[in-house]
């Protein structure tokens, strides 16, 4: 497979296609970097703390999650301004998977730096308020939303279960307890990041399995897309028609032998014309 970007990420995550810029952004969490590609070539912004996920606010602005805060990030200047703290008084945790919701909110998961059990949570920022949505998670992942606004999806990766959380159609706040949507506990699939397509199917990156799989909302396996890296981490739809499937990857937990066998591990991939995606919602601050 020809990678979209050959720069090696220790832990690639948070892929985002910016619909107004027509540009793709992603993070190397362990490397403390935000990355992109422009017509002039590759771009990297470096930080003094872990950064992991973003949503777009306007043409030149991202909302960006770090281990201590949510930030307003100015793309042209590279400057950032704090919006609100995020687990700032907890040195155990860092931010992980996150995504904007259809109401203009932003969901962000946290986890322990050493994946400590139950150290993390999922939060939602909406209309100036940061509220805990799901407490006591170990590795928060797979945050995405049904296109009909009926629910959110997420996983606590060690459980090997994708959860469904019903949402209020007007506000996007949860209306009940989470329930199991897709149970992978009897498979070799370890779910990481996920995204939904226009039809409502879930595209899930499988850590350690080198592929992205597609499930219907009822749990039927519909498709499998192999990637060039062993540790695939998070998919996103992008491209001019939002039909291209991007995916980040990681080298963490790989041995030198693993990397020799899959030398594209840590690179970022793009497979054209896979399915019809949806534009990422605009975050409203």
C-alpha positions as CSV (number, residue, x, y, z in Angstrom):
1,X,0.0,0.0,0.0
2,X,1.2,3.5,-0.8
3,X,0.9,5.6,2.3
4,X,-0.7,9.1,2.3
5,X,2.1,10.3,4.6
6,X,5.3,8.4,5.3
7,X,6.2,10.2,8.6
8,X,6.4,7.7,11.4
9,X,4.0,8.3,14.4
10,X,4.6,6.6,17.7
11,X,0.9,6.9,18.3
12,X,-1.0,8.4,15.3
13,X,-4.5,9.4,16.3
14,X,-7.3,12.0,15.9
15,X,-7.6,12.2,12.1
16,X,-9.7,15.1,10.9
17,X,-10.7,16.2,7.4
18,X,-11.3,20.0,7.6
19,X,-14.2,20.5,5.1
20,X,-13.6,24.3,4.6
21,X,-9.8,24.0,4.1
22,X,-10.0,20.7,2.2
23,X,-7.1,19.6,4.4
24,X,-6.3,16.5,6.5
25,X,-5.0,16.8,10.1
26,X,-3.8,14.2,12.5
27,X,-1.8,13.8,15.7
28,X,1.2,11.8,17.1
29,X,0.1,11.7,20.7
30,X,3.4,10.3,22.1
31,X,5.4,12.6,19.8
32,X,3.3,15.6,21.0
33,X,2.6,16.8,17.5
34,X,-0.2,18.0,15.2
35,X,0.5,17.1,11.6
36,X,-0.9,18.0,8.2
37,X,-0.2,18.0,4.5
38,X,-0.5,21.2,2.3
39,X,0.2,22.0,-1.3
40,X,3.6,23.2,-0.1
41,X,4.4,19.9,1.6
42,X,4.2,18.3,5.1
43,X,3.6,20.5,8.2
44,X,4.2,19.8,11.9
45,X,3.3,21.7,15.0
46,X,5.1,20.6,18.2
47,X,3.9,21.0,21.7
48,X,5.2,20.6,25.3
49,X,2.4,18.1,26.2
50,X,0.4,15.3,24.7
51,X,-2.2,16.4,22.1
52,X,-4.7,13.9,20.6
53,X,-7.8,15.1,18.9
54,X,-9.5,18.1,17.3
55,X,-12.6,19.5,15.7
56,X,-12.9,22.5,13.3
57,X,-14.3,25.8,14.5
58,X,-13.8,27.9,11.3
59,X,-11.5,28.1,8.3
60,X,-8.4,29.0,10.4
61,X,-9.3,27.5,13.8
62,X,-9.4,24.1,15.5
63,X,-10.6,23.1,18.9
64,X,-7.7,20.9,20.1
65,X,-7.5,18.5,23.1
66,X,-4.4,18.1,25.2
67,X,-3.6,16.3,28.4
68,X,-4.5,19.4,30.4
69,X,-7.0,21.5,28.5
70,X,-9.2,22.2,25.5
71,X,-7.6,24.8,23.3
72,X,-8.5,27.2,20.5
73,X,-5.7,26.6,17.9
74,X,-5.0,29.1,15.2
75,X,-3.7,27.2,12.1
76,X,-1.9,30.0,10.3
77,X,0.1,31.3,13.3
78,X,0.3,28.0,15.4
79,X,-0.8,29.9,18.5
80,X,-3.3,28.5,21.0
81,X,-5.6,29.9,23.6
82,X,-7.1,27.9,26.5
83,X,-10.8,27.3,26.4
84,X,-11.1,25.3,29.6
85,X,-9.0,22.9,31.7
86,X,-9.3,19.1,31.0
87,X,-8.1,16.9,33.9
88,X,-5.5,19.5,34.5
89,X,-5.1,18.5,38.2
90,X,-4.7,14.8,37.4
91,X,-1.1,13.9,36.4
92,X,-2.2,10.3,35.7
93,X,-4.3,11.0,32.6
94,X,-4.0,12.4,29.1
95,X,-6.5,13.0,26.4
96,X,-7.1,10.3,23.8
97,X,-9.9,9.8,21.2
98,X,-12.3,12.6,20.4
99,X,-14.7,14.0,17.8
100,X,-17.2,16.8,17.2
101,X,-20.9,15.9,17.5
102,X,-23.8,17.0,15.2
103,X,-25.0,19.7,17.6
104,X,-21.7,21.5,17.6
105,X,-20.4,20.0,20.8
106,X,-17.0,18.2,21.2
107,X,-16.5,14.8,22.9
108,X,-13.1,13.9,24.3
109,X,-12.0,10.8,26.0
110,X,-9.1,10.5,28.5
111,X,-7.1,7.5,29.8
112,X,-4.2,6.8,32.1
113,X,-0.7,7.4,30.7
114,X,0.0,3.8,31.5
115,X,-3.6,2.7,30.7
116,X,-4.4,2.5,34.4
117,X,-7.7,0.7,35.0
118,X,-10.7,3.1,35.2
119,X,-8.5,6.2,35.2
120,X,-10.2,7.8,32.2
121,X,-13.6,9.1,31.2
122,X,-15.5,10.7,28.3
123,X,-16.4,14.3,28.5
124,X,-18.6,16.6,26.3
125,X,-17.9,20.3,25.8
126,X,-21.1,22.2,24.8
127,X,-22.2,25.8,25.1
128,X,-19.3,26.6,27.4
129,X,-19.8,23.6,29.7
130,X,-17.5,20.6,30.1
131,X,-19.5,17.7,31.5
132,X,-18.6,14.1,32.3
133,X,-20.5,11.7,30.0
134,X,-19.0,8.3,30.9
135,X,-16.8,7.9,33.9
136,X,-14.3,5.2,34.9
137,X,-12.9,4.0,31.5
138,X,-9.5,2.5,31.0
139,X,-8.9,3.3,27.3
140,X,-11.6,5.6,25.8
141,X,-12.0,5.1,22.0
142,X,-14.4,4.8,19.0
143,X,-16.2,8.1,19.7
144,X,-18.6,8.7,16.8
145,X,-22.2,9.5,16.1
146,X,-25.2,8.1,14.2
147,X,-26.0,10.3,11.2
148,X,-29.7,10.5,12.3
149,X,-28.5,12.0,15.7
150,X,-30.1,9.1,17.6
151,X,-27.0,8.0,19.5
152,X,-23.3,8.1,20.2
153,X,-20.9,5.2,20.0
154,X,-17.8,4.6,22.1
155,X,-15.7,1.8,23.5
156,X,-13.5,1.1,26.5
157,X,-11.0,-0.9,24.4
158,X,-10.1,-3.6,27.0
159,X,-13.8,-4.6,27.2
160,X,-13.9,-5.4,23.4
161,X,-17.4,-4.0,23.2
162,X,-18.8,-1.1,21.2
163,X,-21.4,0.8,23.3
164,X,-24.4,2.8,22.1
165,X,-25.6,5.8,24.1
166,X,-29.0,7.3,23.2
167,X,-29.0,11.1,22.8
168,X,-31.6,13.8,23.0
169,X,-32.4,14.9,19.4
170,X,-32.4,18.6,20.3
171,X,-29.4,19.0,22.7
172,X,-27.2,15.9,22.1
173,X,-27.1,15.1,25.9
174,X,-27.5,11.4,26.8
175,X,-31.0,10.3,27.7
176,X,-30.3,6.9,29.2
177,X,-27.7,4.2,30.1
178,X,-25.2,2.9,27.5
179,X,-25.9,-0.5,26.0
180,X,-23.8,-3.0,24.1
181,X,-24.0,-2.4,20.3
182,X,-21.3,-4.7,18.9
183,X,-19.6,-7.4,21.1
184,X,-16.2,-8.4,19.8
185,X,-15.1,-10.2,23.0
186,X,-15.2,-13.6,21.2
187,X,-13.1,-12.4,18.3
188,X,-9.5,-11.4,17.7
189,X,-10.6,-7.8,17.1
190,X,-9.3,-5.0,19.4
191,X,-11.3,-1.9,18.6
192,X,-9.6,1.5,18.6
193,X,-10.9,4.6,16.8
194,X,-14.1,4.7,14.7
195,X,-16.2,6.8,12.4
196,X,-19.7,6.5,10.9
197,X,-20.6,6.8,7.2
198,X,-23.7,8.3,5.6
199,X,-25.5,5.0,5.8
200,X,-24.9,4.8,9.6
201,X,-22.3,2.0,9.4
202,X,-19.4,2.0,11.8
203,X,-15.8,1.9,10.5
204,X,-13.5,0.7,13.3
205,X,-9.7,0.5,13.3
206,X,-8.4,-2.7,14.8
207,X,-5.2,-2.2,16.9
208,X,-2.7,-5.0,16.2
209,X,-4.7,-6.4,13.3
210,X,-3.7,-4.0,10.4
211,X,-7.1,-3.3,9.1
212,X,-10.3,-1.2,9.4
213,X,-13.6,-3.1,9.6
214,X,-17.1,-2.0,8.8
215,X,-20.1,-3.1,10.9
216,X,-23.7,-2.2,10.4
217,X,-25.4,-0.7,13.5
218,X,-26.9,-4.1,14.2
219,X,-23.5,-5.7,14.3
220,X,-23.2,-7.3,10.9
221,X,-19.6,-7.4,9.5
222,X,-19.9,-5.7,6.1
223,X,-16.3,-5.0,4.9
224,X,-12.6,-5.2,5.8
225,X,-10.0,-2.8,4.5
226,X,-6.3,-3.9,5.0
227,X,-3.8,-1.2,5.9
228,X,0.0,-1.3,5.6
229,X,0.6,-0.9,9.4
230,X,0.1,-3.5,12.1
231,X,-1.4,-1.1,14.7
232,X,-4.2,0.8,12.9
233,X,-5.6,3.4,15.3
234,X,-8.4,5.7,13.9
235,X,-10.2,6.2,10.6
236,X,-11.8,9.3,9.1
237,X,-13.5,10.1,5.8
238,X,-12.1,12.8,3.6
239,X,-11.2,13.9,0.1
240,X,-13.2,16.2,-2.2
241,X,-16.3,13.9,-2.1
242,X,-15.7,12.5,1.4
243,X,-15.4,9.0,-0.1
244,X,-11.7,8.3,0.8
245,X,-10.9,6.4,4.0
246,X,-7.9,7.8,5.9
247,X,-6.4,5.9,8.8
248,X,-3.6,6.7,11.3
249,X,-1.3,4.1,12.8
250,X,1.2,3.5,15.6
251,X,4.5,1.8,16.4
252,X,3.9,1.5,20.2
253,X,4.0,-2.0,21.4
254,X,5.8,-3.3,18.3
255,X,9.1,-5.1,18.4
256,X,11.9,-4.4,15.9
257,X,10.9,-7.7,14.3
258,X,7.3,-6.5,14.0
259,X,8.4,-3.2,12.3
260,X,10.7,-5.1,10.0
261,X,7.8,-7.2,8.9
262,X,5.5,-4.1,8.5
263,X,7.8,-1.2,7.8
264,X,4.9,1.1,7.1
265,X,3.8,0.9,10.7
266,X,3.3,4.4,12.1
267,X,2.5,5.9,8.7
268,X,-0.8,7.5,7.7
269,X,-2.9,5.9,5.0
270,X,-5.6,6.8,2.5
271,X,-7.7,4.3,0.5
272,X,-9.8,6.0,-2.2
273,X,-13.5,5.6,-2.9
274,X,-14.4,3.3,0.0
275,X,-17.8,4.6,1.1
276,X,-19.8,7.8,1.4
277,X,-18.6,9.6,4.5
278,X,-20.1,12.7,6.2
279,X,-18.5,16.1,6.8
280,X,-17.2,16.5,10.3
281,X,-19.5,18.8,12.2
282,X,-18.4,22.4,13.0
283,X,-17.6,23.0,16.7
284,X,-19.5,25.9,18.1
285,X,-17.7,27.8,20.8
